[in-house]
Amino acid sequence: MLMKKGGKRMAALLAAMMLLTAFLPAGAMQIRAAEVIATVHGTILSGTTEDVLLLSTAQGKMEIKLDSNTDASACKVLLPGREIYVEVTHGSDAWLHAAKITSSTPAEASTIDYSSSVTVTGKIGDKTREDILYLNTAQGEMQIKLDSTTNMNGVTVLVAGKEYQVTCARGSDAWLHAVSISDANTSKVTTEMVNGVSVTTVTGKVTDQTKENLLYLSTDGGVMQLVIDDSTDTSNGRVLVPGRQVTVSFYRGSDAYQHASRIVGEKESASQVSVNTDSTAVVVGTVDGKSNENVLYLNTSGGMMELKLDALSSMSNCKVLVRGKQIVVSCAHGSDAYMHAVSIIGI
């Protein structure tokens, strides 16, 4: 009985595959990889969502699932009336799934000035094309170019009527170009006025490109570059090693760069520990990537040291601590049996 049922399932699957093949024009089925069963060409229909693509083909209407594995890097916008090519696979849920979506629209190269980036929020307009994003914002309609390099962090495709947050910058062609696009509902960005200056606050993770004077922050909207200067308040965000989550308030400077006004890292509540600062030791080493706002891991010639940062009273010749930074640390014993950093000097 089990063999009969299994045979019926296999026969049904083969019949479905044969039916799909019959619906495709000659030469449309192209085996690209083991999981891709066909490439179909058609026009996007209204009703398409982020989860299901409705496609009108010469043979009829198709419903194709979109998921996290769908490669839409070459065709980011799915608006009704657009012609596309879709490589499809057969899922275990009996649906056809989009493996890759492409368009024949060629991309034009342009040099982009990332230092002049701005972030806006709005809904995708119906006039949007494969290469031009029409964004309806509170201030009016914006036209923003889409490139193959546009970072769509956490967004598989763009659909009409949905709200997105777009970080854009001016290109050498005088157009605004979309640097990154994210779902507006998951954004962690707020804006406020402080002393007459517009300050934006964003949460993200430090990337390995970060330097002492330039923070590279990975956010929902893409990677941001934030200048760290003498006026930056780093009293609660001194340790900027890759992977650490920080909250940064920043403003646009007269030099067109975004400047960090305040950096705040994740920090545990300070415990009541007495530190004997009358007897200190001086050690030299480099900041290790395991460091955080609570503990400095210092690579020294004698091995790895763990130095608590709760008693740190001064830092000179360095605004923040980045991985690989060579420093001189004065440290002292605490009542908790740990060594505590008292002062740090950058080398």
Steps between C-alpha positions, in 0.01 A plus 500: 500500500785741589674428171177572311459834678863591436461410134192722471689795654791457263265472203322821608832685535616385157168606352537846656850533357380396155215753523747779589718402206201509268414853618843632409596617152762304310845558646366666815602212724867541584668278755730733699555292810356189659226689684395733214235333283418781256535868404171673425435837338198714573345823625443579867134520599338722763456317826867403516631514857835448671406133540325407174580610146205502259629460147309517172665276238400414143356177636308643796531635853765362733536539878862475618617522860769750603715410799833579666683289239365702207779689319343830394826695483457557125132594525415673825163655410192287434234732364198407285572509126874429526639218287737266682667159480468263794701187571269268695546203727250249636462529878407230748179699564387426140544866402726634230770719661698781334872420513606804297325799341662697220415780261652597166540865607872593481662673798696822453817568697530818706737629766319560828601745773418295810602783733187693402253226590154579642227268629133539404184299564215454255278269298583352160307682227328335204730682255805313633708327233780245520763773508309794657331490838209744545467550876199683645623675817341752736693771313389387154601257228867409461670333204790277606712280275537130580836333433631146511697610808193618695504323837156359579575378850210281618282587197464239225302710250320836488124510449265792430331673794735367768705739713880480493794691638748602230853630552607683185799700374574726202662340195730644233196496268329754735241239603434382854594131522360250749790386718287276722133416549336350808151432629383818675319295764825344624704819497675609823551862395364805686556872441484789749613859540780560752615861555351596164686221316322203344645186659415151376541196722557154357588159642732258323809284523861603461665355186864400454564807281474729804796725580577735788357798311234327291225267620351259247160402636289218356132596536166380361547757224854396406851596611548858618825699526512728804788733583636483856657833600601692812142604573361144491376383842643148539479480879243220471627349176877469508543149360434471125598149400325302221162357597435730797156664496496876559251783478630810325359852484637688201461817296601622155814713519595797283747266324201292376602205720285346773662565841436296814394728786451218751579127507341268757594134532338210682622507857422308816408684819810591697543307825630658820867401485787686666818536294837560664630783280791561740675200350486484121677299233569609141456258210534540123295302248246503218121498523352156432176448306331338802501833685173669598382797707548302822830315447810589299680195363862604454754300301838547672840337461417294808161381374137613508386728783142572607461853636169632625408848376269616780777701672639659183544872570692626197591422141757706313633492146206281399128572488386139466650152521502307173628150434879491464553844660823511705455660840666553838274411793540590866311241702434413862353217708136515600320349798342251255849352429495640144747745350332829407619750239550841658637694201578431135744674267501433127830433325 
